[in-house]
Amino acid sequence: MERGLFWLPLLIIFFWLAWQGAQEYQKVEAYRAWAEQFERAKYDIYAVLGQKGDDITWGKPTAKGIIQPQTFSLVDVQKIQLLIDGKVVDINLLPNKGRSIELEFILTDTANSIKVPFTEIPLAAEWGKFLQSTLQTLDNQQNS
């Protein structure tokens, strides 16, 4: 009887962990199907991000698919900056850690900005550098 009471919580924890793993697997599979339409895409637990040409689409991953997808054009972006704990940081001088990591896209037409969350600072910086170079290329093409 005592052994049964001892093993019951462990069994419950095992089944809970298995269920969580299945949920995460379903999220990744839903992302994989969603990402096929993009030239470049990223997945993490906070958000998915995809680029196709000048358009950026991002949303929140769930086991049933991507929810709250938003699309905007890099043509409408004035500036891209990396925010760590709500403060703008230089992409070339990254801190070792931070609680809140976001790429902020400041739009030209409005005072609004779009913030895409990330879990890792190096991944956010890599995307920031790539998208900034893409943005500069677009600006050079429009000015020519």
Phi, psi and omega in degrees: 000315181295321179295321178297319178292329178289317184280338182301311177299323178294322177295318178297316179297319179300312180294324177296315179296320178297318179296317179298319178297319178295320178297316180294322177299318179296323177298315181295320178294320177296320177297316182302316178294320180293321187287344182298336182278355185250156176284326183215135182213156176222149178232134161210178190293338181272321185200157170249151183218135179223144177238132174223106184065235180271352185267137176244130177237135176218159181191187182253131181280138173224170179294336181265357180135189181274127179249159180051048179291139177231137180236138174215162182259142175295339177298329181273000183265129178272321187206146175239129178222154179263125178250128174235121185055037176081001181246141178288131177237155176286130182296335180272347179236078188274140172286163181286327182210164178191153182276317183243119182238123182217146167263126181252128177253112179268120185276150183281322187286330185230173176276004182281159172222158178245127180246122179253119182283149177228160176261337184237134179296313181299322179294317178296319180295319178298314177295319179300314179298314181297313182290327175294320178293323176296318179297319178294322177297318178296318179297319180295322179292323180287328181280343181279000000 
